[in-house]
Amino acid sequence: MLGRSSLSRTASFRPENLGQNALALIGNLCFALFVIGVLIFTIIAATYEPEDPLFHPSTKINDYLTETLNATFKSDDSLVKTGEDFMTSNQTAVSSIISISDIEETPAVLVTGGDPDANAESTAESTPENCVGPIDCKDPEVFHLMMRKAIEYFKDFHFYRFGKPVRGGNDTTCDMAWRFRPKDGKRASFYKDYRRFEVVRSENCTLNVVGVGEYHSGVNARKRKKNKNQEGGFEKTRPKKEMQPLVPDIGSEVNDSLPVVESENSFSHGKYLIYNGGGDRCKSMNHYLWSFLCALGEAQYLNRTLVMDLTICLNSMYSSSNQDEEGKDFRFYFDFEHLKEEASVLDQAQFWEDWGKWHKKDKLGLYLAEDFRVYTPMKLQDIKDTLIMRKFGSVEPDNYWYRVCEGETESVIQRPWHLIWKSKRLMDIVSAIAARLNWDYDAVHIERGEKAANRELWPNLAADTSPDALLSTLSDKIEDGRHVYIATNEPETSFFDPLKDKYTTHFLDEYKDLWDENNEWFSETTKLNKGVPVEFDGYMRVSVDTEVFLRGKKQIETFNDLTNDCKDGINTCNTAAS
């Protein structure tokens, strides 16, 4: 046996077998490399996390906002980033863009619009029977004429949907609504507009559109939502056909009525979570949202309805009185309609009213959790009581709500940032300003104020944002003659008058009529505030100013483009975004 084995090995090394052996060795080596490559690829694919925070809407957004350890938030007095800020503009590409060539083929589509071109004119031949009397806005020919006019009139927009025209203010006007996006839009939003079209008939029976009204002038075409109260205590789920990414739809009527539980049975079978007390009151808006979203994240983790206090204390940094102001409504600043449609929430006042009626009768249990270090969300998972109340003490910072989401809980509770959008009422003001600028403007953010006065931390800011320096810097970035929106905390906008030699400048206060007593924003917020007029406060101003800036075709930032100073002061450029 030993002899045969030795002979076999010797035979394999004979010259005539070396080629076959080499080929077999190379084949085995290639196969091994292939297996290793597949293994490496599989490991990478399994562990890779895309950079787009929308793929991981909680963890990625948390990292982006905080860049700190242990679930604490990054202190910043600027506008709070909310869920829609992390959406990419291509998320709105969920339906086809409508062009003029589609109009004859699709007579019942909905579309968007943009800004007027005063010389555009559309015509159509009217049928003999329609040559007299009022304009029939329901006539398909009139519909097609108005759609063509809108597409020609608003050249810088993509139209996605048109609403059928309705009679306007008289016999020669028709109102029509549409859904649109600016062609160069960088924000993931749809916009709705409804305008009044003036339609005239010539002697030869030809119809002409001779005028298009201002933004939201076609009030008869505005779609009214049914004011339905939602039943609380249940997890909200959308039908599969609606599971495409949600994006803000700006310009439609807002339905942010409070959700209610419609029956004793549904209330008593619900499960609820409420946070009580704590030191988060009257802190910055960043602090407020960081804590609120911790509570909302825990409620979702526990599969409970969050009982929330819709009243907010506005920090003094945002108030005209320079003092903390109680009694502000969550709905002034954030989109409660989106929140209540996508999450299970109830208003605290309504909840306690229902609790008082039914908790004794139905023997509803209350579980009190006073120490967040002991009563972690993981330990509360098996609690069967109807209500879990987290009670916070008076010692700061241990009584901050966001402490619940620290430590080991940080990897368990994910803050649902995608549920918090900015108020549609404020965003409608943003849309109106952009419309007045024909959605064709550049924007510059100029931060001065206390930072410009502090030469120790920002040694160059004042000089770099002076009118002469701005003219020099902007000449290489923005073409002469452009409309330029300036978002700034400089109280005296006349400081920037020298820029008028090159540009047509615009500031927020130029549009005060959009929130004055004659405007829809004023009437709707007054109604929310039980008849008391609402001040357009500092946080609202920052929200609108920033969002108008972000819709400019070019966006020039203070610390990225105008100065080499660091946003958070000298020697901080390596530790914070500049």
Phi, psi and omega per residue, in radians:
M1 nan -0.725 3.122
L2 -1.120 -0.662 -3.140
G3 -1.131 -0.731 -3.133
R4 -1.140 -0.686 -3.137
S5 -1.121 -0.708 3.130
S6 -1.152 -0.715 3.127
L7 -1.110 -0.679 -3.127
S8 -1.116 -0.767 -3.134
R9 -1.169 -0.652 3.126
T10 -1.127 -0.698 -3.128
A11 -1.129 -0.581 -3.108
S12 -1.204 -0.318 3.126
F13 -1.746 0.188 3.075
R14 -1.162 2.630 -3.083
P15 -0.972 -0.663 -3.076
E16 -1.234 -0.241 3.136
N17 -1.755 -0.116 -3.063
L18 -1.098 -0.659 -3.138
G19 -1.099 -0.782 3.131
Q20 -1.123 -0.718 3.130
N21 -1.105 -0.709 -3.139
A22 -1.130 -0.757 3.117
L23 -1.091 -0.729 3.132
A24 -1.123 -0.707 3.128
L25 -1.119 -0.769 3.125
I26 -1.107 -0.717 3.120
G27 -1.076 -0.791 3.119
N28 -1.091 -0.687 3.138
L29 -1.136 -0.771 3.127
C30 -1.101 -0.707 3.138
F31 -1.135 -0.702 3.127
A32 -1.108 -0.731 3.109
L33 -1.110 -0.686 3.115
F34 -1.085 -0.789 3.141
V35 -1.087 -0.759 3.127
I36 -1.087 -0.731 3.126
G37 -1.083 -0.767 3.112
V38 -1.088 -0.703 3.138
L39 -1.102 -0.787 3.139
I40 -1.109 -0.784 3.134
F41 -1.048 -0.719 -3.136
T42 -1.117 -0.723 3.132
I43 -1.124 -0.764 -3.141
I44 -1.109 -0.777 -3.119
A45 -1.098 -0.600 -3.088
A46 -1.335 -0.495 -3.052
T47 -1.845 -0.193 -3.066
Y48 -1.223 2.361 3.060
E49 -2.090 2.083 -3.126
P50 -1.075 2.714 -3.102
E51 -1.298 -0.473 -3.113
D52 -1.114 2.034 -3.082
P53 -1.070 -0.312 -3.138
L54 -1.200 -0.405 3.097
F55 -1.207 -0.455 3.076
H56 -2.343 1.334 -2.905
P57 -1.091 -0.310 3.119
S58 -1.701 -0.998 -3.031
T59 -1.149 -0.761 -3.104
K60 -1.162 -0.724 3.140
I61 -1.188 -0.687 3.080
N62 -1.001 -0.836 -3.131
D63 -1.067 -0.732 -3.112
Y64 -1.121 -0.723 -3.058
L65 -1.340 -0.582 -2.966
T66 -1.756 -0.927 -3.040
E67 0.907 0.516 3.086
T68 -2.303 2.966 -3.109
L69 -1.634 2.850 2.927
N70 1.137 0.548 2.985
A71 1.182 0.105 3.063
T72 -1.329 2.868 -3.056
F73 -1.844 2.755 3.101
K74 -1.441 2.147 -3.101
S75 -1.243 2.159 -3.111
D76 -2.770 2.227 -3.088
D77 -1.519 0.007 -3.123
S78 -1.349 -3.122 -3.103
L79 -1.069 2.360 3.097
V80 -1.208 2.293 3.023
K81 -1.341 2.316 3.127
T82 -2.053 3.136 -2.965
G83 -0.917 -0.716 -3.065
E84 -1.222 -0.311 3.120
D85 -1.189 -0.325 -3.094
F86 -1.745 0.108 3.105
M87 -1.520 2.529 3.061
T88 -1.566 2.595 -3.039
S89 -1.087 -0.482 -3.121
N90 -1.280 -0.076 3.071
Q91 -1.224 -0.296 3.116
T92 -1.465 -0.074 -3.106
A93 -1.431 1.052 -3.094
V94 -1.831 -0.054 3.097
S95 -2.543 2.868 -3.025
S96 -1.353 2.565 3.043
I97 -1.396 2.392 -3.114
I98 -1.691 2.310 3.090
S99 -2.069 3.017 -3.127
I100 -1.041 -0.618 -3.120
S101 -1.142 -0.335 -3.137
D102 -1.477 -0.284 -2.936
I103 -1.121 -0.838 -3.114
E104 -1.149 -0.546 -3.098
E105 -1.390 -0.488 -3.050
T106 -2.229 1.491 -3.026
P107 -1.303 -0.122 -3.064
A108 -2.169 0.586 -3.136
V109 -1.503 2.865 3.045
L110 -1.940 2.461 -3.059
V111 -2.467 3.066 3.136
T112 -1.937 3.039 3.128
G113 -2.495 3.075 -3.129
G114 -2.427 -2.246 -3.006
D115 -1.916 2.683 -2.952
P116 -1.279 2.555 2.949
D117 -2.015 1.842 -2.904
A118 -1.057 -0.349 -3.076
N119 -1.650 -0.097 -3.106
A120 -1.242 2.494 3.141
E121 -2.577 2.330 3.119
S122 -2.074 2.488 -3.124
T123 -2.313 2.776 3.062
A124 -2.713 2.588 3.091
E125 -1.423 2.185 3.100
S126 -1.507 2.606 3.108
T127 -1.250 2.667 -3.064
P128 -0.927 -0.686 -3.084
E129 -1.215 -0.250 -3.133
N130 -1.862 0.373 -3.086
C131 -1.468 -0.094 3.126
V132 -2.308 2.810 3.086
G133 1.503 -3.068 -3.122
P134 -1.104 2.761 3.051
I135 -1.202 2.247 3.104
D136 -1.527 1.732 -3.063
C137 -1.176 -0.322 -3.141
K138 -1.516 -0.107 3.110
D139 -1.131 2.223 3.134
P140 -0.948 -0.593 3.127
E141 -1.123 -0.685 3.107
V142 -1.166 -0.717 3.100
F143 -1.011 -0.864 -3.141
H144 -1.094 -0.706 3.131
L145 -1.055 -0.763 -3.115
M146 -1.215 -0.657 3.098
M147 -1.126 -0.776 3.116
R148 -1.076 -0.722 3.123
K149 -1.043 -0.790 -3.122
A150 -1.065 -0.781 -3.099
I151 -1.156 -0.680 3.116
E152 -1.257 -0.635 -3.037
Y153 -1.247 -0.692 -3.075
F154 -1.938 1.412 -2.981
K155 -1.259 -0.369 -3.044
D156 -1.673 0.354 -3.087
F157 -2.194 2.660 2.916
H158 -1.732 2.171 3.110
F159 -1.677 2.370 -3.112
Y160 -2.030 -0.412 -3.082
R161 -2.848 2.424 3.037
F162 -2.018 2.510 2.985
G163 -1.689 2.606 -3.121
K164 -1.127 2.446 -3.106
P165 -1.164 2.659 3.031
V166 -2.299 2.882 -3.115
R167 -1.053 2.444 3.134
G168 -1.555 -2.382 -3.087
G169 -1.494 -0.240 3.131
N170 -2.713 -2.959 -3.029
D171 -1.266 -0.191 -3.089
T172 -2.043 0.254 3.116
T173 -2.222 2.554 3.073
C174 -2.282 2.491 3.101
D175 -1.831 2.414 3.133
M176 -2.511 2.480 3.133
A177 -1.906 2.751 3.072
W178 -2.710 2.874 3.134
R179 -2.028 2.334 -3.011
F180 -2.645 2.965 2.948
R181 -2.458 2.477 3.003
P182 -1.074 2.455 -3.114
K183 -1.021 -0.634 -3.121
D184 -1.703 0.262 -3.069
G185 -1.113 2.316 3.133
K186 -1.776 -0.160 -3.110
R187 -1.704 2.458 -3.094
A188 -1.460 1.345 -3.134
S189 -2.493 2.631 2.883
F190 -1.764 2.618 3.103
Y191 -2.150 2.523 3.066
K192 -2.022 2.359 3.072
D193 -2.304 2.685 3.049
Y194 -2.500 2.162 -3.031
R195 -2.260 2.813 -3.139
R196 -1.726 2.165 3.132
F197 -1.807 2.336 3.053
E198 -1.678 2.081 -3.077
V199 -2.036 2.198 3.137
V200 -2.128 2.757 3.133
R201 -2.042 2.208 -3.139
S202 -1.433 3.104 -3.102
E203 -1.106 -0.559 3.140
N204 -1.559 0.314 3.045
C205 1.300 0.279 3.089
T206 -1.464 2.305 3.092
L207 -1.529 2.437 3.119
N208 -2.346 2.374 2.950
V209 -1.596 1.983 -3.032
V210 -1.893 -0.044 3.134
G211 -2.867 2.587 3.076
V212 -2.240 2.264 -3.069
G213 -1.273 3.139 3.132
E214 -1.324 3.045 3.130
Y215 -0.894 2.212 3.105
H216 1.054 0.553 3.109
S217 -1.451 -0.389 -3.111
G218 -1.509 1.131 -2.961
V219 -1.088 -0.446 -3.119
N220 -1.257 -0.287 -3.130
A221 -1.654 0.003 -3.124
R222 -1.250 2.235 -3.136
K223 -1.378 2.216 3.128
R224 -1.683 2.290 3.109
K225 -1.505 2.578 3.044
K226 -1.252 2.366 -3.099
N227 -1.513 1.359 -3.100
K228 -1.730 2.263 3.017
N229 -1.377 2.483 3.139
Q230 -1.639 2.588 3.081
E231 -1.486 2.193 -3.082
G232 -1.502 3.087 3.041
G233 1.511 0.127 -3.117
F234 -2.305 2.554 3.114
E235 -1.202 2.347 -3.117
K236 -1.515 2.283 3.074
T237 -2.333 2.409 3.118
R238 -1.631 2.596 3.040
P239 -1.033 2.683 -3.097
K240 -0.991 -0.642 -3.096
K241 -1.165 -0.289 -3.137
E242 -1.818 0.248 -3.029
M243 -1.455 0.133 3.019
Q244 -1.138 2.746 -3.087
P245 -1.005 2.298 3.087
L246 -1.376 2.388 3.040
V247 -2.290 2.681 3.140
P248 -1.020 2.435 3.116
D249 -2.040 1.713 -2.940
I250 -1.672 2.312 3.071
G251 2.051 -0.257 3.114
S252 -1.517 2.896 3.133
E253 -1.137 2.446 -3.104
V254 -1.593 2.297 3.053
N255 -2.063 1.484 3.141
D256 -1.980 0.668 3.026
S257 -1.104 2.713 -3.073
L258 -1.307 2.345 3.075
P259 -1.242 2.551 3.118
V260 -2.324 2.725 3.006
V261 -1.588 2.134 -2.916
E262 -1.481 -0.187 -3.121
S263 -2.601 2.744 3.093
E264 -1.054 -0.680 -3.089
N265 -1.114 -0.803 -3.113
S266 -1.196 -0.623 3.109
F267 -1.141 -0.813 -3.047
S268 -1.222 -0.386 3.115
H269 -1.629 -0.024 3.125
G270 -1.441 2.903 3.063
K271 -2.188 2.359 -2.952
Y272 -2.317 2.700 3.057
L273 -2.320 2.340 3.097
I274 -2.383 2.461 3.040
Y275 -1.789 2.303 -3.051
N276 -2.196 2.278 3.088
G277 1.361 -2.748 3.115
G278 1.776 2.981 -3.068
G279 -1.802 0.291 -3.091
D280 -1.379 -0.248 -3.054
R281 -1.081 2.374 3.037
C282 1.202 0.261 3.034
K283 -1.429 -3.119 -3.139
S284 -1.106 2.828 -3.141
M285 -1.132 -0.559 3.065
N286 -1.042 -0.834 3.138
H287 -1.070 -0.808 -3.115
Y288 -0.995 -0.868 -3.101
L289 -1.188 -0.634 -3.126
W290 -1.085 -0.688 3.108
S291 -1.329 -0.784 -3.119
F292 -1.042 -0.727 -3.114
L293 -1.269 -0.393 2.988
C294 -1.148 -0.796 3.117
A295 -1.093 -0.761 -3.129
L296 -1.153 -0.662 3.099
G297 -1.133 -0.689 3.101
E298 -1.164 -0.707 3.122
A299 -1.041 -0.724 3.122
Q300 -1.198 -0.667 3.103
Y301 -1.078 -0.686 -3.127
L302 -1.515 -0.019 -3.107
N303 1.000 0.823 3.137
R304 -2.161 2.779 3.040
T305 -1.418 2.272 3.095
L306 -1.450 2.178 3.035
V307 -1.589 1.950 -2.974
M308 -2.034 2.582 3.055
D309 -1.579 2.017 -3.103
L310 -1.410 -0.075 3.098
T311 -1.550 2.371 -3.111
I312 -2.078 2.490 2.977
C313 -1.660 2.046 -3.106
L314 -1.414 2.162 -3.135
N315 -1.105 2.622 -3.067
S316 -1.037 -0.425 -3.129
M317 -1.133 -0.335 -3.115
Y318 -1.859 -0.095 -3.012
S319 -1.733 2.622 3.124
S320 -1.280 -0.395 3.131
S321 -1.442 -0.151 -3.070
N322 1.070 0.425 3.053
Q323 -2.276 2.724 3.076
D324 -1.084 2.433 -3.087
E325 -2.210 2.055 3.098
E326 -1.400 2.969 2.982
G327 1.493 0.179 3.081
K328 -1.383 2.619 -3.090
D329 -1.758 2.342 3.081
F330 -0.844 -0.640 -3.050
R331 -1.267 -0.233 3.036
F332 -1.161 -0.532 -2.957
Y333 -1.984 -0.504 -3.018
F334 -2.280 2.807 -3.041
D335 -1.490 1.607 -3.127
F336 -1.244 -0.513 3.108
E337 -1.041 -0.801 3.112
H338 -1.123 -0.743 -3.110
L339 -1.084 -0.837 -3.069
K340 -1.253 -0.426 3.099
E341 -1.361 -0.473 -3.044
E342 -1.855 -0.230 -3.139
A343 -2.375 2.897 3.127
S344 -1.718 1.846 -3.118
V345 -2.385 2.674 3.053
L346 -2.374 2.603 3.050
D347 -1.272 2.398 -3.057
Q348 -1.065 -0.755 -3.117
A349 -1.103 -0.752 3.129
Q350 -1.138 -0.702 -3.129
F351 -1.062 -0.849 -3.093
W352 -1.145 -0.534 3.065
E353 -1.116 -0.800 3.109
D354 -1.176 -0.694 3.127
W355 -1.052 -0.749 3.131
G356 -1.088 -0.538 -3.125
K357 -1.343 -0.595 -2.890
W358 -2.143 -0.205 -2.973
H359 -1.198 -0.636 3.107
K360 -1.268 -0.790 -3.117
K361 -1.044 -0.763 -3.070
D362 -1.696 0.123 3.105
K363 0.909 0.941 -3.132
L364 -1.437 2.296 -3.068
G365 -1.561 2.574 3.070
L366 -2.111 2.203 3.134
Y367 -1.923 2.112 -3.076
L368 -1.697 2.193 3.114
A369 -2.105 1.858 -3.000
E370 -1.752 -0.391 -3.111
D371 -2.083 1.938 -3.076
F372 -1.158 -0.371 3.129
R373 -1.279 -0.529 3.126
V374 -1.553 -0.852 -3.083
Y375 -1.628 1.308 3.098
T376 -1.308 2.792 3.092
P377 -0.966 -0.595 -3.125
M378 -1.139 -0.604 -3.129
K379 -1.390 -0.298 3.138
L380 -1.585 -0.055 -3.058
Q381 -1.043 -0.621 -3.040
D382 -1.670 0.099 3.130
I383 -1.205 2.265 -3.085
K384 -1.700 -0.208 -3.089
D385 -1.028 2.647 -3.116
T386 -1.076 -0.716 -3.065
L387 -2.172 2.269 2.935
I388 -1.844 2.156 3.101
M389 -1.960 2.078 2.994
R390 -1.554 2.133 -3.126
K391 -1.931 2.227 -3.073
F392 -1.931 2.509 -3.083
G393 -1.436 -2.721 -3.034
S394 -1.941 -0.033 -3.065
V395 -1.652 2.012 3.102
E396 -1.541 2.591 0.013
P397 -1.596 0.150 -3.101
D398 -1.206 -0.181 3.141
N399 -1.823 0.262 3.075
Y400 -1.362 2.409 -3.109
W401 -1.036 -0.652 -3.043
Y402 -1.161 -0.198 3.105
R403 -1.143 -0.411 3.097
V404 -1.042 -0.546 -3.046
C405 -1.672 0.245 3.130
E406 -1.637 3.028 3.074
G407 1.130 -2.367 -3.084
E408 -1.152 -0.388 -3.128
T409 -1.258 -0.379 -3.061
E410 -1.001 -0.581 -3.132
S411 -1.494 -0.084 -3.082
V412 -1.826 -0.814 -3.104
I413 -1.593 2.160 3.087
Q414 -1.900 2.132 3.119
R415 -1.191 2.194 -3.082
P416 -1.483 1.272 -3.100
W417 -1.031 -0.522 -3.081
H418 -1.156 -0.206 3.139
L419 -1.528 -0.230 -3.101
I420 -1.832 1.958 3.021
W421 -2.020 2.809 3.079
K422 -1.240 2.695 -3.129
S423 -0.934 2.275 3.092
K424 -1.144 -0.496 3.115
R425 -1.166 -0.730 3.071
L426 -1.189 -0.688 -3.126
M427 -1.191 -0.450 3.072
D428 -1.228 -0.590 3.022
I429 -1.114 -0.729 3.087
V430 -1.021 -0.822 -3.128
S431 -1.098 -0.682 3.135
A432 -1.137 -0.706 3.104
I433 -1.121 -0.791 3.126
A434 -1.079 -0.646 3.128
A435 -1.144 -0.703 3.113
R436 -1.137 -0.467 3.078
L437 -1.604 0.224 -3.138
N438 1.021 0.380 -3.123
W439 0.938 0.430 -3.080
D440 -2.302 1.354 -3.107
Y441 -2.627 2.795 3.005
D442 -1.838 2.789 -3.039
A443 -2.337 2.490 3.130
V444 -2.263 2.265 3.041
H445 -1.752 2.091 -3.113
I446 -2.112 1.858 -3.135
E447 -1.694 2.137 -3.139
R448 -2.281 -1.882 3.076
G449 0.962 -2.365 -3.072
E450 -1.117 -0.552 -3.131
K451 -1.160 -0.737 -3.141
A452 -1.137 -0.504 -3.136
A453 -1.395 -0.313 -3.107
N454 -1.674 1.591 -3.080
R455 -1.268 -0.328 -3.132
E456 -1.244 -0.736 -3.126
L457 -1.565 -0.570 -3.125
W458 -2.257 1.341 -2.989
P459 -1.139 -0.425 -3.031
N460 -1.957 -0.131 -2.979
L461 -1.056 -0.809 -3.100
A462 -1.049 -0.794 -3.123
A463 -1.208 -0.688 -3.081
D464 -1.248 -0.335 3.126
T465 -1.920 0.284 3.026
S466 -1.263 2.744 -3.108
P467 -0.959 -0.738 -3.124
D468 -1.132 -0.750 3.134
A469 -1.152 -0.683 3.137
L470 -1.118 -0.752 3.115
L471 -1.045 -0.716 3.141
S472 -1.186 -0.786 -3.096
T473 -1.210 -0.780 -3.057
L474 -1.263 -0.370 -3.127
S475 -1.074 -0.469 3.118
D476 -1.570 -0.126 -3.033
K477 -2.020 -0.534 -3.089
I478 -2.243 2.328 -3.118
E479 -1.173 2.569 3.076
D480 -1.054 2.549 3.067
G481 1.514 -0.091 -3.108
R482 -1.294 2.682 2.936
H483 -1.339 2.237 -3.085
V484 -2.192 2.092 3.060
Y485 -1.587 2.209 -3.111
I486 -1.904 1.948 3.043
A487 -1.619 2.069 -3.014
T488 -2.657 2.740 3.005
N489 -1.765 0.157 3.064
E490 -1.248 2.033 -3.044
P491 -1.149 -0.560 -3.122
E492 -1.759 1.734 -3.103
T493 -1.220 -0.290 3.069
S494 -1.097 -0.311 3.070
F495 -0.970 -0.517 -3.063
F496 -1.697 0.214 -3.109
D497 -0.975 -0.627 3.123
P498 -1.007 -0.391 3.131
L499 -1.220 -0.292 -3.131
K500 -1.181 -0.284 3.090
D501 -1.143 -0.476 -3.107
K502 -1.963 -0.498 -2.987
Y503 -2.320 2.812 2.949
T504 -1.650 1.839 -3.005
T505 -1.599 2.621 -3.139
H506 -2.416 2.519 3.135
F507 -2.311 2.851 -3.066
L508 -0.989 -0.771 -3.055
D509 -1.159 -0.188 3.060
E510 -1.159 -0.289 -3.024
Y511 -2.052 0.526 -3.101
K512 -1.012 -0.482 -3.114
D513 -1.099 -0.289 -3.126
L514 -1.333 -0.225 3.079
W515 -2.301 0.296 3.115
D516 -1.461 -3.077 -2.994
E517 -1.176 -0.233 3.131
N518 -1.669 0.075 -3.030
N519 -1.834 2.775 -3.118
E520 -1.119 -0.653 3.120
W521 -0.996 -0.783 -3.115
F522 -1.099 -0.805 -3.093
S523 -1.174 -0.677 -3.105
E524 -1.273 -0.707 3.125
T525 -1.234 -0.588 3.070
T526 -1.098 -0.716 3.097
K527 -1.109 -0.751 3.080
L528 -1.057 -0.564 -3.039
N529 -1.635 0.427 3.071
K530 1.010 0.709 3.035
G531 1.560 -0.068 3.137
V532 -1.633 2.174 3.142
P533 -0.994 2.519 -3.085
V534 -1.832 2.306 3.097
E535 -1.321 2.428 3.014
F536 -1.390 1.574 -2.911
D537 -1.445 -3.126 -3.054
G538 -1.075 -0.652 3.141
Y539 -1.227 -0.646 3.057
M540 -1.090 -0.721 3.134
R541 -1.074 -0.797 3.131
V542 -1.101 -0.710 3.130
S543 -1.041 -0.900 -3.104
V544 -1.162 -0.801 -3.126
D545 -0.989 -0.807 -3.111
T546 -1.169 -0.729 -3.088
E547 -1.240 -0.599 3.031
V548 -1.125 -0.746 3.073
F549 -0.969 -0.786 -3.063
L550 -1.229 -0.203 3.102
R551 -1.715 0.042 3.056
G552 -1.190 2.624 3.130
K553 -1.169 -0.647 2.977
K554 -2.078 2.494 -3.108
Q555 -2.230 1.976 -3.110
I556 -1.859 2.059 -3.089
E557 -1.652 2.679 3.134
T558 -1.089 -1.009 -2.983
F559 -1.533 -0.159 3.043
N560 -1.651 -0.549 -2.926
D561 -2.175 -0.438 -3.012
L562 -1.809 -0.415 -3.104
T563 -2.548 2.714 3.060
N564 -1.589 -0.054 3.071
D565 -1.096 2.712 3.130
C566 -1.509 2.537 -3.090
K567 -1.021 -0.684 -3.091
D568 -1.761 0.291 3.083
G569 1.880 2.997 -3.047
I570 -1.005 2.444 3.106
N571 1.149 0.405 3.101
T572 -1.982 0.059 -3.063
C573 -1.125 -0.454 -3.130
N574 -1.479 -0.220 -3.085
T575 -1.963 -0.138 3.134
A576 -2.513 2.647 3.116
A577 -1.110 2.282 3.136
S578 -1.589 nan nan
